[in-house]
Amino acid sequence: RDDDDINDVASMAGVNLAEESARIMATNSDLVGTQIQSCKDEPFLAAIPLHKRILETAKKLGITDVPAEVVTFISHATQNRLRTVIEKVTVITQHRMESYKDDEWYEQATDVRSQLKFFEQLERLEKQRKDEQEREILLKAAKSRSRQEDPEQARLKQKAKEMQQQELAQMRQRDANLTALAAIGPRKKRKLDAPGLLTVGGE
């Protein structure tokens, strides 16, 4: 019997198998002896419209018969694909919400916003340069006094005249705005209604 006690690991560890069995039967008594089976296989997509769509595609390839298992497989594949896409979009959304600007373990590698501003400034300077070149051409055409003018020269003169009128109108509008602002006077900043700013006289 001493040899049995030495070889009995449970008794050496102080575990009473009878008590443990009774405790398991008491806590999980509803699960003991029951059978578990999978749920009914329900397709993710509507079977009839999907089957019709598959048949239309299969007829173009020379296939006339499509079994119902194909509809089930495609439905499950669509569900799995949609779940994967939603999980990836969720991860991307969480990454967009995180800010690493103040994290000392990250450093900025690129600044797309500054690059876009730089390209916009380049485009603006290029447009300004082209406008200046066109303006010089129009002014030269307006100053030319050749007696025999071709239609192109007449068109440039007319365009130069329109440009000068437009610039004059812009200058008048700017002067009118400055005059109106001077007549209104400097705008005063409204004080905040803070309790500490109120005086005894209620000013």
C-alpha positions as a Markdown table, in Angstrom:
| # | Residue | x | y | z |
|---|---|---|---|---|
| 1 | Arg | 0.0 | 0.0 | 0.0 |
| 2 | Asp | 2.9 | 2.3 | 0.6 |
| 3 | Asp | 4.0 | 1.8 | -3.0 |
| 4 | Asp | 0.5 | 2.7 | -4.2 |
| 5 | Asp | 0.5 | 5.9 | -2.2 |
| 6 | Ile | 3.9 | 6.8 | -3.7 |
| 7 | Asn | 2.7 | 6.2 | -7.2 |
| 8 | Asp | -0.6 | 8.0 | -6.8 |
| 9 | Val | 0.2 | 11.5 | -8.0 |
| 10 | Ala | -3.2 | 12.9 | -7.2 |
| 11 | Ser | -3.0 | 11.8 | -3.6 |
| 12 | Met | 0.6 | 13.2 | -3.4 |
| 13 | Ala | -0.7 | 16.6 | -4.7 |
| 14 | Gly | -3.6 | 16.5 | -2.2 |
| 15 | Val | -6.4 | 16.3 | -4.8 |
| 16 | Asn | -9.4 | 14.2 | -4.0 |
| 17 | Leu | -10.7 | 12.9 | -7.3 |
| 18 | Ala | -14.1 | 12.0 | -5.8 |
| 19 | Glu | -14.7 | 15.6 | -4.7 |
| 20 | Glu | -13.5 | 17.0 | -8.0 |
| 21 | Ser | -15.8 | 14.8 | -10.0 |
| 22 | Ala | -18.8 | 15.8 | -7.8 |
| 23 | Arg | -17.9 | 19.5 | -8.2 |
| 24 | Ile | -17.7 | 19.1 | -12.0 |
| 25 | Met | -21.0 | 17.3 | -12.2 |
| 26 | Ala | -22.7 | 20.0 | -10.0 |
| 27 | Thr | -21.4 | 23.0 | -12.0 |
| 28 | Asn | -21.7 | 21.6 | -15.6 |
| 29 | Ser | -24.5 | 19.1 | -15.1 |
| 30 | Asp | -26.5 | 20.6 | -17.9 |
| 31 | Leu | -23.6 | 20.0 | -20.4 |
| 32 | Val | -22.8 | 16.4 | -19.3 |
| 33 | Gly | -24.3 | 13.9 | -21.7 |
| 34 | Thr | -25.5 | 16.4 | -24.2 |
| 35 | Gln | -24.7 | 16.4 | -27.9 |
| 36 | Ile | -23.6 | 19.5 | -29.7 |
| 37 | Gln | -24.3 | 20.0 | -33.4 |
| 38 | Ser | -23.7 | 22.8 | -35.9 |
| 39 | Cys | -26.5 | 25.3 | -36.7 |
| 40 | Lys | -28.4 | 25.3 | -39.9 |
| 41 | Asp | -26.4 | 26.4 | -42.8 |
| 42 | Glu | -28.2 | 29.6 | -43.9 |
| 43 | Pro | -26.8 | 31.5 | -46.9 |
| 44 | Phe | -25.7 | 35.0 | -46.5 |
| 45 | Leu | -27.2 | 36.2 | -49.8 |
| 46 | Ala | -30.7 | 35.6 | -51.1 |
| 47 | Ala | -30.4 | 32.2 | -52.9 |
| 48 | Ile | -33.0 | 32.7 | -55.7 |
| 49 | Pro | -31.6 | 36.0 | -57.1 |
| 50 | Leu | -28.1 | 34.8 | -56.7 |
| 51 | His | -28.8 | 31.5 | -58.5 |
| 52 | Lys | -30.4 | 33.5 | -61.3 |
| 53 | Arg | -27.4 | 35.7 | -61.6 |
| 54 | Ile | -25.0 | 32.8 | -61.6 |
| 55 | Leu | -27.0 | 31.0 | -64.4 |
| 56 | Glu | -26.9 | 34.2 | -66.5 |
| 57 | Thr | -23.1 | 34.3 | -66.2 |
| 58 | Ala | -22.7 | 30.6 | -66.7 |
| 59 | Lys | -24.7 | 30.6 | -69.9 |
| 60 | Lys | -22.2 | 33.0 | -71.5 |
| 61 | Leu | -19.5 | 30.4 | -70.7 |
| 62 | Gly | -21.5 | 27.5 | -72.1 |
| 63 | Ile | -22.6 | 26.0 | -68.7 |
| 64 | Thr | -26.3 | 25.2 | -68.5 |
| 65 | Asp | -26.6 | 23.6 | -65.1 |
| 66 | Val | -25.4 | 25.1 | -61.8 |
| 67 | Pro | -26.0 | 23.0 | -58.6 |
| 68 | Ala | -27.3 | 24.6 | -55.4 |
| 69 | Glu | -24.0 | 24.0 | -53.6 |
| 70 | Val | -22.4 | 26.6 | -55.9 |
| 71 | Val | -24.8 | 29.2 | -54.7 |
| 72 | Thr | -24.0 | 28.3 | -51.1 |
| 73 | Phe | -20.3 | 28.4 | -51.7 |
| 74 | Ile | -20.5 | 31.8 | -53.4 |
| 75 | Ser | -22.7 | 33.1 | -50.7 |
| 76 | His | -20.2 | 32.1 | -48.0 |
| 77 | Ala | -17.3 | 33.4 | -50.0 |
| 78 | Thr | -19.0 | 36.8 | -50.3 |
| 79 | Gln | -19.7 | 36.8 | -46.5 |
| 80 | Asn | -16.1 | 36.0 | -45.7 |
| 81 | Arg | -14.8 | 38.6 | -48.2 |
| 82 | Leu | -17.1 | 41.3 | -46.8 |
| 83 | Arg | -16.1 | 40.4 | -43.2 |
| 84 | Thr | -12.4 | 40.7 | -44.2 |
| 85 | Val | -12.9 | 44.1 | -45.9 |
| 86 | Ile | -14.9 | 45.5 | -42.9 |
| 87 | Glu | -12.1 | 44.3 | -40.5 |
| 88 | Lys | -9.5 | 46.0 | -42.6 |
| 89 | Val | -11.5 | 49.2 | -42.8 |
| 90 | Thr | -12.0 | 49.1 | -39.1 |
| 91 | Val | -8.2 | 48.8 | -38.5 |
| 92 | Ile | -7.6 | 51.7 | -41.0 |
| 93 | Thr | -10.2 | 53.9 | -39.2 |
| 94 | Gln | -8.5 | 53.2 | -35.8 |
| 95 | His | -5.1 | 54.1 | -37.3 |
| 96 | Arg | -6.5 | 57.4 | -38.7 |
| 97 | Met | -7.8 | 58.3 | -35.2 |
| 98 | Glu | -4.4 | 57.8 | -33.6 |
| 99 | Ser | -2.0 | 60.7 | -33.6 |
| 100 | Tyr | 1.8 | 60.1 | -33.5 |
| 101 | Lys | 2.9 | 63.7 | -33.7 |
| 102 | Asp | 3.8 | 63.9 | -30.0 |
| 103 | Asp | 5.2 | 60.5 | -29.8 |
| 104 | Glu | 9.0 | 60.6 | -29.3 |
| 105 | Trp | 9.4 | 57.2 | -31.0 |
| 106 | Tyr | 8.1 | 58.5 | -34.3 |
| 107 | Glu | 9.5 | 61.1 | -36.6 |
| 108 | Gln | 7.9 | 62.6 | -39.6 |
| 109 | Ala | 9.1 | 61.2 | -42.9 |
| 110 | Thr | 6.9 | 63.1 | -45.4 |
| 111 | Asp | 4.6 | 66.0 | -45.3 |
| 112 | Val | 2.0 | 65.7 | -48.1 |
| 113 | Arg | 0.2 | 68.9 | -47.2 |
| 114 | Ser | 3.4 | 71.0 | -47.5 |
| 115 | Gln | 4.2 | 69.4 | -50.8 |
| 116 | Leu | 0.7 | 70.2 | -52.2 |
| 117 | Lys | 1.1 | 73.8 | -51.0 |
| 118 | Phe | 4.4 | 74.0 | -52.8 |
| 119 | Phe | 3.0 | 72.7 | -56.0 |
| 120 | Glu | 0.1 | 75.1 | -55.8 |
| 121 | Gln | 2.5 | 78.0 | -55.3 |
| 122 | Leu | 4.5 | 76.8 | -58.3 |
| 123 | Glu | 1.3 | 76.7 | -60.4 |
| 124 | Arg | 0.3 | 80.2 | -59.2 |
| 125 | Leu | 3.7 | 81.6 | -60.1 |
| 126 | Glu | 3.6 | 80.0 | -63.5 |
| 127 | Lys | 0.2 | 81.4 | -64.2 |
| 128 | Gln | 1.3 | 84.8 | -63.0 |
| 129 | Arg | 4.3 | 84.7 | -65.3 |
| 130 | Lys | 2.2 | 83.7 | -68.3 |
| 131 | Asp | -0.3 | 86.5 | -67.5 |
| 132 | Glu | 2.6 | 89.0 | -67.4 |
| 133 | Gln | 3.9 | 87.8 | -70.8 |
| 134 | Glu | 0.4 | 88.0 | -72.3 |
| 135 | Arg | 0.0 | 91.5 | -70.8 |
| 136 | Glu | 3.3 | 92.6 | -72.3 |
| 137 | Ile | 2.3 | 91.3 | -75.8 |
| 138 | Leu | -1.0 | 93.0 | -75.5 |
| 139 | Leu | 0.6 | 96.3 | -74.5 |
| 140 | Lys | 3.0 | 96.2 | -77.4 |
| 141 | Ala | 0.1 | 95.5 | -79.7 |
| 142 | Ala | -1.8 | 98.4 | -78.3 |
| 143 | Lys | 1.2 | 100.8 | -78.7 |
| 144 | Ser | 1.9 | 99.8 | -82.3 |
| 145 | Arg | 0.9 | 102.4 | -84.9 |
| 146 | Ser | 1.2 | 100.4 | -88.1 |
| 147 | Arg | -1.1 | 101.6 | -90.9 |
| 148 | Gln | -1.8 | 98.2 | -92.4 |
| 149 | Glu | -3.0 | 96.1 | -89.6 |
| 150 | Asp | -3.8 | 92.4 | -90.0 |
| 151 | Pro | -6.9 | 90.8 | -88.2 |
| 152 | Glu | -4.6 | 89.3 | -85.6 |
| 153 | Gln | -3.2 | 92.7 | -84.7 |
| 154 | Ala | -6.7 | 94.2 | -84.5 |
| 155 | Arg | -7.8 | 91.4 | -82.2 |
| 156 | Leu | -4.8 | 91.9 | -79.9 |
| 157 | Lys | -5.5 | 95.6 | -79.8 |
| 158 | Gln | -9.1 | 95.0 | -78.8 |
| 159 | Lys | -8.0 | 92.5 | -76.2 |
| 160 | Ala | -5.5 | 95.0 | -74.8 |
| 161 | Lys | -8.2 | 97.6 | -74.6 |
| 162 | Glu | -10.5 | 95.3 | -72.7 |
| 163 | Met | -7.6 | 94.3 | -70.3 |
| 164 | Gln | -6.9 | 98.0 | -69.6 |
| 165 | Gln | -10.6 | 98.7 | -68.9 |
| 166 | Gln | -10.8 | 95.7 | -66.6 |
| 167 | Glu | -7.6 | 96.8 | -64.7 |
| 168 | Leu | -9.1 | 100.3 | -64.4 |
| 169 | Ala | -12.4 | 99.0 | -63.0 |
| 170 | Gln | -10.5 | 96.9 | -60.5 |
| 171 | Met | -8.5 | 99.9 | -59.4 |
| 172 | Arg | -11.7 | 102.0 | -59.0 |
| 173 | Gln | -13.3 | 99.2 | -57.0 |
| 174 | Arg | -10.2 | 99.0 | -54.7 |
| 175 | Asp | -10.2 | 102.7 | -54.2 |
| 176 | Ala | -13.9 | 102.7 | -53.4 |
| 177 | Asn | -13.4 | 99.9 | -50.8 |
| 178 | Leu | -10.6 | 101.8 | -49.1 |
| 179 | Thr | -12.7 | 105.0 | -49.0 |
| 180 | Ala | -15.6 | 103.1 | -47.5 |
| 181 | Leu | -13.3 | 101.5 | -44.8 |
| 182 | Ala | -11.8 | 104.9 | -44.0 |
| 183 | Ala | -15.3 | 106.4 | -43.6 |
| 184 | Ile | -16.4 | 103.6 | -41.3 |
| 185 | Gly | -13.3 | 104.0 | -39.1 |
| 186 | Pro | -11.3 | 101.4 | -37.3 |
| 187 | Arg | -13.3 | 98.5 | -36.1 |
| 188 | Lys | -13.3 | 98.0 | -32.3 |
| 189 | Lys | -13.0 | 94.5 | -30.8 |
| 190 | Arg | -15.9 | 93.6 | -28.6 |
| 191 | Lys | -14.9 | 92.9 | -25.0 |
| 192 | Leu | -15.7 | 89.5 | -23.6 |
| 193 | Asp | -18.5 | 89.5 | -21.0 |
| 194 | Ala | -16.2 | 88.3 | -18.2 |
| 195 | Pro | -17.2 | 88.9 | -14.5 |
| 196 | Gly | -13.8 | 90.4 | -13.7 |
| 197 | Leu | -14.1 | 93.1 | -16.4 |
| 198 | Leu | -17.3 | 94.6 | -15.0 |
| 199 | Thr | -16.9 | 97.8 | -12.9 |
| 200 | Val | -19.1 | 99.2 | -10.2 |
| 201 | Gly | -20.8 | 101.6 | -12.7 |
| 202 | Gly | -21.9 | 98.7 | -14.8 |
| 203 | Glu | -19.7 | 99.7 | -17.8 |
